[in-house]
């Protein structure tokens, strides 16, 4: 018999959704996947039904509880990443192999599903830029706090006017500490949607766990039962979620943003002037500079916040700067989201 399908597998829908939805449509059945994104938060239903009268043009989301727990604890307690990860594993917030979570892949799967739903097409998982949180140090957390910011792993989806490309990416960002998403702590998730009719809507709650996931699955079971009862087995068609309607993703090299840059350099005259010269060559304007006390190896951190600049310009400048002999460690780059 032909069966409806209910799944919580975000990787399945993100990577193989086109084949699955095509097969379901041919057989006159539906695939429901509320639990695949956001656990107990009704993210899928909100996008597909509640906001169907809107052009949803922006989503910013904290959608991985493991990463948010780690970053929140690092912020609150000043512990390094490795220690907090072990604590998260001991408490059951992180898997024995946490790569998919801390590497950003789990968030990437969920973000591509949301991006596909608001675009009316299909966003291939392997086309988006994904960065995890393993490079975030307790120093970065501390410097961000001193500057009035909070570091979060954020999924970003943006529609741009007069562009056929969709800006879809996952990476750590600095949010102003007064930003509504900056207060999302522990293992909680949040999805901030913006539509042309409703403005901003925030979904907040537990994104994983036995009962939140069960809540979403039961919701799907009831939806399918109601559809069958009403003789409407495919009430919400997904025929647009197909490889033939793949949406072009905006290359991350072409985005513009403000940036946090942390250089680890030898403490000697002329270093700051050299760094600012390389940045200036790429048209990058500096908003503020902060230099802290040195480390035990006689190197010092230099923190620079930029005005809006191009990702390509930032990468080109850093590539040149890191060839200089005064650079003692890999440069930390974080984008600042408003």
N, C-alpha and C positions, 0 to 999 in steps of 0.2 A: 504493500500500500504506500501511497505517496504521503509523506509526513512533513508537517511543519517543523522547523528547527529553531531551538532557543540555545544561544551560546553566550558564554562570558569570555570567550577567547579573542582578545583584541588583536593578537598577531595574525590569527586566521582571517579576520575580517579586513584588517589593514593590508595584508599581502596577497590574499587569495579571494577577497570579496567579489571581484568581477566574475570569476568563474562560478562562485557559489550562488550569487544572485541571479545569474543567467540560468543556471540549472533549476533554481527554485521557480523562476517565472515560467519556464517551459513546462514544469510539472504542476503549475497552478497552486503553489504553496508559498508561504512566507518564511523569512528568516528574521528572527528578532534577536537583538544583541544589546539591550539596555545595560546589562551588567559588564559589558566590555569596556565602558568608559565611565569612570567616576563612581563606581560601586553603587551606593545607595542614592546618590544624587541623580535625578531624572534628566541627565544631559541629553541623551538621544531623543527622548520624547519632547523635551523643550525645543530642540532645534527642528525636528521633523514635523511637529504638530503645533506646539504653543506659539512658535515664532514664524509659522508658515506665511503669515502676512507681511513679513519684514524682509528687507535685504540686510542680512546679518553681515556686516562688513569688517568686524574685528572680534577676535577672541584672544584673550590672554588667560593662561591657565597654569595653575600649580596642580599637577595631575599625577604625581607620584609621591605616595606617603613616606616611603623610605628616604628619599632625598630630602623631603621637607623636614622630616624628623631629624636627620643628620645636621642639616644647615641650621635649624632652629636651636638644636642643642649646642652646636658650636658657637652660635651667637650668644646664647644665655650663659654658657659655662666657660667659654674660652678654650675648650679642649680641641686638640688637633683631629683631623679627619679620621685617621686610623683608629684612634681610641673610641670615637663616637660610633664608628661603623661596627666595631666589636660589641659595643653596648647595644646597638640596634639589633644585631644578630642574636644576642642573648635574650632580648625581650621579644623576639619573633617578628620584629619590624623589617628585618632584612634576611634574604635567603643566604644559605651557606655559600653559594656562588652569587654574589650581588651584582655581577657585571651588567645584566640587562637593566637593572634599576639605576645604579650609580653612573653607568655609562650613557644614560639618557634614552636607551632603546625602548623601554617600556612607555615612557612619555611620548616618544616618537610615534609608536603605534597608535596611541589614543589621539594624538594631535592630527595624524593623517586621516583618521576616521572623521573627526569633527570638520576638518578642512574639506573633505569630500562632500559632506552633507551640506555645507553652506555654499559650495561652489556649483552644485548641480552637475558634477563630473567626478572624476576619480583622480586622487592624488597618490601617485606611487610612493611607497615608503622609502624606496632606495634613491629617491630624487631630492629628499629634504636634507638640510644640514642639521646634524645632531652632535651636541657636545655634552659631556657629563660633568660631574662635580668633583672628580678625583683630584683636580689641580687646585681646588680652593683651599687655601691655607688659613690657619687661625689669624695670621697677620692680615690677610685680605678682609676677613670678617671684622677685625678690630679697626682697620683703617676705614672701611666702609661706614661703620658705626660712628666713628669720629667725624666723618664728613656728612653725616645725616642720612645714610643709606642702609638698606638691608639687602643681603644677597639671597636670591631665590633661584631655583631651577624653573624656568618659565617656558611654556609653549606659546609661540606667537603665530597668529594667523591674521593677515591683513589683506583686504582687497583695496587696490588702488584705482582711482578713477582713470578711465581711458587706458587701462592696461589689461591685456589678456593673461598676464602672469599673476599668480597668487604668491604672496610672501608667506612662506611656511617654514618654521625653524624651531629648534629646541636647544636652549643653551642657558648657562647661568647668566643672570642679569643683576644689576644694582637698581633697586626700586627705592624711591624716596621713602623714608620711614613713615611718612604720613599717607602714603599710597594705600588704598583699601586692601591690596593684596599683601602688603608687607606684614600685616598682623596675622596672617594665616600661619599657624604654628603647629608644632608636633607633627602627627601623621595625618593631619587634615588636608583636604583638597579644596580647591576653589576654581570656578570657571566664570570669568567676567566676559559677558557677551555684550556687543553693541549693535543695535538694529536701527534702521532709519526711522521707524515709527515709535519704538518703545524706549529708545535711548539705551542706558546701561542696565543690565540685569546681572546679579551676582548669585551663583549657586555655590553653596558652601556645605561641606559635610564630610563624612567618612568615605574615603575613596576605595577602601578595601576592607576585608574582614568577613567572617562567616555570615553574620546577620545582615549587614548592608548589602552584600552580594545576593543573599537569599531574597531580600526585599525586591531587588531589581528583577531577579529571575521570576518570582511569583507574579510581579506586575506583567511581565511578558506572557506568562502562561494564561493569565486572565484575559489579556488582549487577544491572544490567539483564540481562546474559547469564545469570546464575544464575536470575533470575526466569523468563526464557523457558524455560530448560532444565527448571525445576520446574513448568512450566505454571501459573505464578502471576504473570501480567503486572502485576497491580496489587496487589503484596504489601503496600504501605503506602498505604492510601487517603488522599486529600487532599480529600474531599468537604466537610469542614468549612471549608475555606479559600475561603469564598464571601461575596459582598456581602450576602447575606441573613442571614449570621451575623456581621455586623460588630460588633465589641466597642466599647463606649463608652470613650473615652479620658478619663482624669481631666484636667480643665483645669489647666494649670500654675499658674494664679492661686489654686488651692485647696490646693496642696501646703504642707507646713511643712518647714522646714530651718533649719540654722544658716547664717549669712551672713558673708562678708568684704565690707566696703564700703570703697572708697577714694575719699575726697573731695579735690578739689584746690581749695584755698580761699585767700583773702587772709589774710595773717598779721596778725591784729589781735585784740584782746581780745573775748571774747563769742561767737566763732564756734562753738567746741566746745559751749558751753552751748546755743546755738540749735539745733545739729544734734541733740544728745541730747534736747532738748525735743520736736522734731518726731517723733523715734523713739519717745519715751515716749508721745506722744499716740496712737500706734498699738499700744501695749502691747508694744513691742519692748525687751527687756532686753539691756543691754550686758555682754558678757563681758570685753572688754579694749579698750584704746585705745592707739594708738601714733602719735606725731607725729614726722615726720622733718625734716631740714634742708630749707630752701626751694630752689626752682628759680631759674633766672636771671631769671624775670619776677616775682620776689618773692612768688610763690604757694608754698604748702606742702602736702604730702600729709598727710591725716589718715586713719589706718586704724582701722577699728572692726570687731571680731568680735562677733557677737551670739550670744545664747542662741537656742534654737529659737523661730522666729517664722513667721508666715504670709507667703507670697509676696505676697498682696494687701496686707498691712500694709506690707511693705517697699516695694512699688511706690508706694503712696499717700504714704508718708513722703518718699521720694526726689523724687516729683513736687513736693511742697511745698518741700523743701529747695532744689531746683534753680531755684526762682523767686527765691531770695535773691541779692542783689548780690554776696555774698562768694564765690559759687561761680564758679570760673574754667574748669572743664572738665566734661565729662560724667562722672557718677559711675560707677565700676566696681563691678559687683555679681557676686560669685561665690558659688555655693552650696557648702557644706562637707558632704561625704559621709563617713559613718562606715564 
